[in-house]
Amino acid sequence: LSHLCCFRKNMAELSPDLRQLPCWQFKMSESANWDSSTGDIVTPWTVTSASNKGIDYDKLIEKFGCQKIDAKLIERIENITGKKAHHLLKRGVFFAHRELDKILDSYEKGNPFYLYTGRGPSSSAMHLGHLIPFLFTKYLQEAFDVPLVIQLTDDEKFLWKDLTVEEAMQMAHENIKDIIAIGFDPEKTFIFADFQYIGQCAEFYQNMLRVQRNVTYNQVRSIFGFTDSDSIGKIVFPATEVAPCFSSSFPFIFNRRTDIPCLIPCAIDQDPYFRMGRDVAPKLNYPKPSLIYSTFIPALQGACSKMSASDPNSSIFLRDTAKQVQRKINKYAFSGGRDTIEEHRKFGGNCDIDVSYQYLKFFLENDEKLHQLGNDYSSGTLLTGELKKELIELLQNIVKEHSKRREEITDNVVSQFTTPRQLKYNYPADKAKKCK
């Protein structure tokens, strides 16, 4: 009973923008009679599903109160930018948003915005799943021609993982090289790791403190499910991920302006951080961040979990050799094919649960070829081994080309991206508003 009273008290403290957040801590029910043991779990630290089709994203939209990206919104983006929509957008990989329409409204009026995304460096090498938000962010940056800030939360990994400060910083440094190799423009992109940047920029630290002052312990416990055994570092960390939502955290880029909004492309498991940020922003006289959310790329073993750096056999890493890519896909990639060739020829395969097809959906840009492969596999014309061969060749090439670009990334190139500096954009200071 005391726990129930505490929960009700916590909920009463939450603003309307935050009250849906505690659903992160519970298994979702598809219907009133659906057993809780078969639910989806989506938190910043755990993503699992009992269904071999993976997370029910329509239910996720309903639970979190965000909006689905529809054909009309995609068409609007194409009309505004004059560019074709990215295949990850057209195929529903980026499937939901918060107030993306408001960013587009403002942009059409000639007002600036910036992009913010990030990475928690939990391993020295990134895997293919980590590429997804960065590939899409690169498209957004080029389509809208806006500045981009990329946060490496090495401090978060120090708090959550059994790492030394030096190990966490080194992982961030290696991940930065992987990110630069994607092809970002140094004149438009600032990359920073928290351990280094917080000591360089007083304004960033000030915004962290502003967020901390405006979120109570009861609120952060309700949002993230922290317990009495969690360190105080974990409890205050969310403010560090929220601070980049505010343009004044980068005074050298935005000329100390506080009124420039940001758009955040990220996986939907990061939602609680930015729901908290959207709640705090008006209290500080800052614009609310807008968000565009992606689905998860499944683990090789199937869509019941996402690709994870902590399980090497669930992931294709950007430093895997061609043989490793081939071995992992052939050995571990879950098949939607039938038990026998005869049954497969007769009944066809299931693209919804076949990992090879799902990976092609993420990485094969040619719409016609993807459609043809899907039809052939579903009809039984294409066998599982043949579909895996298509994927192996595609991913081997992606990993090979990324590795080539990464080899050219020196420490001097890293410094070029990570040095606080003005980017190619100019922002008049006379529109600045005083924050609280």
C-alpha positions as CSV (number, residue, x, y, z in Angstrom):
1,L,0.0,0.0,0.0
2,S,2.8,2.4,0.8
3,H,4.3,1.7,-2.6
4,L,1.0,2.5,-4.3
5,C,0.6,5.8,-2.4
6,C,4.2,6.7,-3.4
7,F,3.4,5.9,-7.0
8,R,0.2,8.1,-6.9
9,K,2.2,10.9,-5.3
10,N,4.9,10.6,-8.0
11,M,2.3,10.7,-10.8
12,A,0.6,13.8,-9.3
13,E,3.9,15.6,-9.6
14,L,4.3,14.8,-13.3
15,S,3.1,17.3,-15.8
16,P,0.7,16.2,-18.6
17,D,3.7,15.9,-20.9
18,L,5.3,13.4,-18.6
19,R,2.5,11.3,-17.2
20,Q,2.7,8.6,-19.9
21,L,6.3,8.0,-19.2
22,P,6.1,5.4,-16.4
23,C,4.7,3.0,-19.1
24,W,8.4,2.5,-20.0
25,Q,8.7,0.4,-16.8
26,F,5.9,-2.0,-17.5
27,K,5.2,-4.6,-20.1
28,M,2.7,-3.3,-22.7
29,S,-0.6,-5.1,-23.1
30,E,-1.9,-5.5,-26.6
31,S,-5.4,-5.9,-25.2
32,A,-7.2,-6.2,-21.9
33,N,-6.9,-10.0,-21.9
34,W,-3.4,-10.2,-23.2
35,D,-1.2,-11.9,-20.6
36,S,1.5,-9.5,-19.2
37,S,4.2,-12.1,-19.6
38,T,3.9,-11.8,-23.4
39,G,4.3,-8.0,-23.5
40,D,6.9,-5.8,-25.1
41,I,9.5,-4.1,-22.9
42,V,11.0,-0.9,-24.2
43,T,13.3,1.2,-22.0
44,P,16.6,3.0,-22.6
45,W,18.4,-0.1,-21.4
46,T,16.2,-3.0,-22.4
47,V,14.3,-3.8,-25.6
48,T,12.6,-7.2,-25.9
49,S,9.4,-8.7,-27.4
50,A,7.8,-12.0,-27.0
51,S,6.6,-11.9,-30.6
52,N,8.9,-13.2,-33.4
53,K,7.6,-10.2,-35.4
54,G,9.1,-7.9,-32.9
55,I,7.8,-4.8,-31.1
56,D,4.2,-3.7,-31.8
57,Y,5.0,-0.2,-32.9
58,D,1.4,0.9,-33.3
59,K,0.8,0.1,-29.7
60,L,4.0,1.9,-28.8
61,I,2.7,5.0,-30.5
62,E,-0.5,4.7,-28.6
63,K,1.2,4.2,-25.2
64,F,3.7,7.0,-25.7
65,G,1.3,9.5,-27.2
66,C,3.4,10.4,-30.2
67,Q,2.2,10.7,-33.8
68,K,2.6,8.3,-36.7
69,I,4.5,9.5,-39.8
70,D,2.1,9.2,-42.7
71,A,2.4,9.6,-46.4
72,K,1.1,13.2,-46.3
73,L,4.0,14.2,-43.9
74,I,6.6,12.4,-46.0
75,E,5.3,14.2,-49.1
76,R,5.5,17.5,-47.3
77,I,9.1,16.9,-46.4
78,E,9.9,16.2,-50.1
79,N,8.1,19.4,-51.2
80,I,9.9,21.5,-48.6
81,T,13.4,20.1,-49.3
82,G,13.1,19.4,-53.0
83,K,14.6,16.0,-52.4
84,K,13.2,12.5,-52.5
85,A,12.5,11.0,-49.0
86,H,15.1,8.7,-47.6
87,H,14.3,5.0,-48.0
88,L,14.3,4.7,-44.2
89,L,11.5,7.2,-44.0
90,K,9.5,5.7,-46.9
91,R,9.7,2.2,-45.5
92,G,8.6,3.2,-42.0
93,V,11.9,2.6,-40.2
94,F,11.5,6.2,-39.0
95,F,7.8,5.8,-38.1
96,A,6.8,8.4,-35.5
97,H,7.4,11.9,-34.3
98,R,6.7,14.6,-31.8
99,E,5.9,18.0,-33.4
100,L,7.9,17.5,-36.5
101,D,5.2,19.5,-38.2
102,K,6.0,22.5,-36.0
103,I,9.7,22.3,-37.1
104,L,8.5,22.2,-40.7
105,D,6.2,25.2,-40.2
106,S,9.0,27.3,-38.7
107,Y,11.5,26.2,-41.4
108,E,9.0,27.3,-44.1
109,K,8.9,30.7,-42.5
110,G,12.7,31.0,-42.8
111,N,13.5,30.3,-39.2
112,P,16.5,28.1,-38.3
113,F,16.7,24.8,-36.5
114,Y,19.4,22.4,-35.8
115,L,19.8,18.6,-35.5
116,Y,20.9,16.7,-32.4
117,T,21.6,13.0,-32.1
118,G,24.0,10.9,-30.1
119,R,25.6,7.6,-29.2
120,G,26.3,5.9,-25.9
121,P,29.7,4.3,-26.5
122,S,29.3,0.8,-25.0
123,S,31.9,-0.8,-27.3
124,S,35.0,0.3,-29.2
125,A,33.4,-0.7,-32.5
126,M,29.9,0.3,-33.6
127,H,27.5,-2.2,-35.2
128,L,25.1,-1.8,-38.1
129,G,22.2,-0.9,-35.8
130,H,24.2,2.1,-34.6
131,L,24.4,3.3,-38.2
132,I,20.7,3.8,-38.7
133,P,20.1,7.1,-36.9
134,F,23.4,8.6,-38.3
135,L,22.5,7.6,-41.9
136,F,19.1,9.2,-41.5
137,T,20.6,12.3,-39.7
138,K,23.0,12.8,-42.6
139,Y,20.1,12.8,-45.0
140,L,18.3,15.4,-42.9
141,Q,21.3,17.6,-42.6
142,E,21.9,17.6,-46.4
143,A,18.2,18.0,-47.2
144,F,17.6,21.0,-44.8
145,D,21.1,22.4,-44.8
146,V,21.3,22.8,-41.0
147,P,23.9,22.4,-38.3
148,L,24.3,19.1,-36.4
149,V,25.5,18.4,-32.9
150,I,26.4,14.8,-31.9
151,Q,26.8,13.8,-28.3
152,L,28.9,10.8,-27.1
153,T,27.7,10.0,-23.6
154,D,30.9,8.4,-22.3
155,D,29.9,9.6,-18.8
156,E,26.7,7.5,-19.0
157,K,28.6,4.4,-19.9
158,F,31.0,5.0,-17.0
159,L,28.0,5.2,-14.6
160,W,26.2,2.1,-16.0
161,K,29.0,-0.2,-17.1
162,D,32.0,-1.6,-15.3
163,L,34.4,0.8,-17.0
164,T,37.1,3.2,-15.9
165,V,36.9,6.8,-17.0
166,E,39.8,6.3,-19.3
167,E,38.1,3.2,-20.9
168,A,34.9,5.1,-21.5
169,M,36.7,8.0,-23.0
170,Q,38.7,5.7,-25.3
171,M,35.5,4.0,-26.5
172,A,34.0,7.4,-27.3
173,H,37.1,8.4,-29.3
174,E,36.9,5.2,-31.4
175,N,33.2,5.7,-31.9
176,I,33.7,9.2,-33.1
177,K,35.9,7.9,-35.9
178,D,33.2,5.5,-36.9
179,I,30.7,8.4,-37.0
180,I,33.0,10.7,-39.0
181,A,33.5,7.9,-41.5
182,I,29.7,8.0,-42.3
183,G,30.5,11.2,-44.2
184,F,29.5,14.2,-42.1
185,D,30.6,17.7,-43.2
186,P,33.0,19.2,-40.6
187,E,31.8,22.7,-41.6
188,K,28.3,21.8,-40.4
189,T,28.9,19.3,-37.7
190,F,30.1,19.5,-34.1
191,I,30.8,16.2,-32.3
192,F,31.5,16.1,-28.5
193,A,32.1,13.6,-25.7
194,D,30.7,14.6,-22.3
195,F,33.8,14.0,-20.2
196,Q,35.7,16.5,-22.4
197,Y,33.1,19.0,-23.4
198,I,31.4,19.7,-20.0
199,G,34.7,21.0,-18.8
200,Q,35.1,23.2,-21.9
201,C,31.7,24.9,-22.0
202,A,30.2,26.6,-18.9
203,E,26.9,27.2,-20.7
204,F,26.4,23.5,-21.3
205,Y,27.0,22.8,-17.6
206,Q,24.7,25.6,-16.6
207,N,21.9,24.1,-18.7
208,M,22.5,20.8,-17.0
209,L,21.9,22.4,-13.7
210,R,18.8,24.3,-14.9
211,V,17.3,21.0,-15.9
212,Q,18.3,19.3,-12.6
213,R,16.7,22.1,-10.6
214,N,13.4,21.7,-12.5
215,V,13.0,17.9,-12.2
216,T,12.4,16.4,-8.8
217,Y,13.7,13.0,-7.6
218,N,10.2,11.6,-7.5
219,Q,9.8,12.6,-11.1
220,V,13.0,11.1,-12.4
221,R,12.3,8.0,-10.4
222,S,8.9,7.6,-12.0
223,I,10.3,8.3,-15.5
224,F,13.3,6.0,-15.4
225,G,12.5,3.5,-12.7
226,F,15.5,4.3,-10.5
227,T,15.7,2.6,-7.2
228,D,17.3,3.4,-3.8
229,S,20.3,1.3,-4.8
230,D,21.1,3.4,-7.9
231,S,24.0,5.9,-7.7
232,I,23.3,9.6,-7.6
233,G,25.3,9.8,-10.9
234,K,22.6,7.8,-12.6
235,I,19.8,9.9,-11.1
236,V,21.2,13.2,-12.4
237,F,22.5,11.9,-15.7
238,P,19.3,12.5,-17.7
239,A,19.9,16.2,-17.5
240,T,23.2,15.7,-19.4
241,E,21.3,14.1,-22.4
242,V,18.6,16.9,-22.3
243,A,21.1,19.8,-22.3
244,P,22.0,19.5,-26.0
245,C,18.3,20.2,-26.8
246,F,18.9,23.8,-26.1
247,S,20.8,26.0,-28.5
248,S,22.5,28.0,-25.7
249,S,24.5,24.9,-24.8
250,F,26.5,25.7,-27.9
251,P,27.2,29.4,-27.7
252,F,30.0,29.3,-30.3
253,I,27.6,27.8,-32.9
254,F,24.5,29.8,-32.2
255,N,25.9,33.1,-30.9
256,R,24.4,32.6,-27.5
257,R,20.9,32.4,-29.0
258,T,18.3,30.6,-26.8
259,D,15.4,30.5,-29.3
260,I,16.6,28.0,-31.9
261,P,14.8,24.7,-31.7
262,C,16.2,21.3,-32.4
263,L,15.0,18.2,-34.2
264,I,16.2,14.9,-32.7
265,P,16.4,11.7,-34.8
266,C,16.8,8.7,-32.5
267,A,15.5,5.3,-31.7
268,I,12.2,5.3,-29.7
269,D,13.9,3.8,-26.6
270,Q,15.3,7.3,-25.9
271,D,11.9,8.8,-25.6
272,P,11.9,9.3,-21.8
273,Y,14.9,11.6,-21.9
274,F,13.3,13.9,-24.4
275,R,9.8,13.8,-22.9
276,M,11.5,15.1,-19.8
277,G,13.3,17.7,-21.9
278,R,10.1,18.9,-23.5
279,D,8.5,19.3,-20.1
280,V,11.4,21.4,-18.8
281,A,12.0,23.6,-21.9
282,P,9.1,26.1,-21.3
283,K,10.2,26.6,-17.7
284,L,13.5,27.8,-19.0
285,N,12.1,30.0,-21.8
286,Y,13.5,27.5,-24.4
287,P,11.6,26.0,-27.3
288,K,10.6,22.3,-27.0
289,P,12.7,19.9,-28.9
290,S,11.0,18.0,-31.7
291,L,11.7,14.3,-32.4
292,I,11.6,11.7,-35.1
293,Y,11.7,8.1,-33.9
294,S,13.1,4.9,-35.5
295,T,12.3,1.3,-35.0
296,F,14.9,-1.1,-33.9
297,I,17.0,-3.3,-36.2
298,P,16.5,-6.9,-34.9
299,A,19.3,-9.1,-33.5
300,L,20.5,-11.8,-35.9
301,Q,18.6,-14.3,-33.9
302,G,15.3,-12.6,-34.5
303,A,13.1,-9.6,-33.7
304,C,12.5,-10.6,-30.1
305,S,15.5,-8.4,-29.2
306,K,17.4,-5.7,-30.9
307,M,21.0,-5.8,-32.2
308,S,23.3,-5.4,-29.2
309,A,27.0,-4.6,-28.8
310,S,27.1,-6.7,-25.7
311,D,26.3,-9.9,-27.7
312,P,28.8,-10.2,-30.6
313,N,26.8,-13.0,-32.2
314,S,23.7,-10.8,-32.4
315,S,25.4,-8.1,-34.4
316,I,27.3,-7.2,-37.5
317,F,30.1,-4.8,-36.4
318,L,31.6,-2.2,-38.7
319,R,35.0,-3.8,-38.2
320,D,33.9,-7.4,-39.0
321,T,35.8,-9.0,-41.8
322,A,34.0,-10.3,-44.9
323,K,34.3,-13.8,-43.6
324,Q,32.9,-12.8,-40.2
325,V,29.9,-11.1,-41.9
326,Q,29.3,-14.2,-44.0
327,R,29.6,-16.6,-41.1
328,K,27.3,-14.6,-38.8
329,I,24.5,-14.3,-41.3
330,N,24.7,-17.9,-42.4
331,K,24.9,-19.3,-38.9
332,Y,22.7,-16.9,-36.9
333,A,20.3,-15.0,-39.1
334,F,16.8,-16.2,-38.2
335,S,15.0,-17.6,-41.2
336,G,11.3,-17.1,-42.2
337,G,11.6,-20.0,-44.6
338,R,9.9,-23.4,-44.3
339,D,11.3,-26.6,-42.8
340,T,11.9,-28.2,-46.2
341,I,12.6,-27.0,-49.7
342,E,9.4,-28.6,-50.9
343,E,7.3,-26.8,-48.3
344,H,9.1,-23.5,-49.1
345,R,8.5,-23.8,-52.8
346,K,4.8,-24.5,-52.1
347,F,4.1,-22.1,-49.3
348,G,6.8,-19.5,-49.5
349,G,8.8,-17.7,-46.8
350,N,7.6,-15.1,-44.2
351,C,9.3,-11.8,-44.8
352,D,7.9,-10.4,-41.6
353,I,10.1,-12.6,-39.4
354,D,13.0,-13.3,-41.7
355,V,16.0,-11.4,-40.4
356,S,17.8,-11.3,-43.8
357,Y,14.8,-9.6,-45.4
358,Q,14.4,-7.2,-42.6
359,Y,18.1,-6.2,-42.8
360,L,17.6,-5.6,-46.6
361,K,14.7,-3.4,-45.7
362,F,17.2,-1.2,-43.7
363,F,20.2,-1.2,-46.0
364,L,19.1,-2.0,-49.6
365,E,18.3,1.4,-51.1
366,N,16.9,0.0,-54.4
367,D,13.1,-0.1,-53.9
368,E,12.4,-2.2,-56.9
369,K,15.0,-4.8,-56.0
370,L,13.8,-5.0,-52.4
371,H,10.2,-5.5,-53.7
372,Q,11.3,-8.2,-56.1
373,L,13.3,-10.1,-53.5
374,G,10.3,-9.9,-51.1
375,N,7.9,-11.2,-53.8
376,D,10.3,-14.0,-54.8
377,Y,10.9,-15.1,-51.2
378,S,7.2,-14.9,-50.2
379,S,6.2,-17.0,-53.3
380,G,8.9,-19.6,-52.7
381,T,10.9,-18.8,-55.8
382,L,13.8,-17.6,-53.7
383,L,15.2,-19.9,-51.0
384,T,16.6,-18.8,-47.6
385,G,20.2,-19.4,-48.6
386,E,19.7,-17.3,-51.7
387,L,18.2,-14.5,-49.8
388,K,21.1,-14.6,-47.3
389,K,23.6,-14.5,-50.1
390,E,22.0,-11.2,-51.3
391,L,22.3,-9.8,-47.8
392,I,25.9,-11.0,-47.3
393,E,27.1,-9.3,-50.5
394,L,25.4,-6.0,-49.5
395,L,26.6,-5.9,-46.0
396,Q,30.1,-7.0,-46.9
397,N,30.3,-4.0,-49.2
398,I,28.9,-1.6,-46.7
399,V,31.3,-2.7,-44.0
400,K,34.3,-2.7,-46.4
401,E,33.6,0.8,-47.7
402,H,33.1,2.1,-44.1
403,S,36.3,0.6,-43.0
404,K,38.2,2.3,-45.9
405,R,36.8,5.7,-44.9
406,R,37.6,5.0,-41.3
407,E,41.2,4.2,-42.0
408,E,41.6,7.8,-43.2
409,I,40.3,9.3,-40.0
410,T,43.3,10.6,-38.1
411,D,43.4,12.2,-34.6
412,N,43.7,15.5,-36.4
413,V,40.5,14.9,-38.3
414,V,38.8,13.9,-35.0
415,S,40.0,17.2,-33.5
416,Q,38.6,19.1,-36.4
417,F,35.1,17.8,-35.6
418,T,35.4,18.0,-31.8
419,T,36.9,21.4,-31.3
420,P,34.3,23.9,-30.2
421,R,34.0,26.4,-33.0
422,Q,31.6,28.4,-35.2
423,L,30.2,26.4,-38.0
424,K,29.4,27.7,-41.5
425,Y,26.1,29.3,-40.3
426,N,25.6,32.8,-38.9
427,Y,23.1,33.7,-36.2
428,P,22.4,37.4,-35.4
429,A,22.5,37.9,-31.6
430,D,19.7,40.4,-31.4
431,K,17.0,37.8,-31.3
432,A,18.4,36.2,-28.1
433,K,16.0,35.7,-25.2
434,K,17.0,35.5,-21.6
435,C,16.7,32.1,-20.1
436,K,15.4,31.4,-16.5
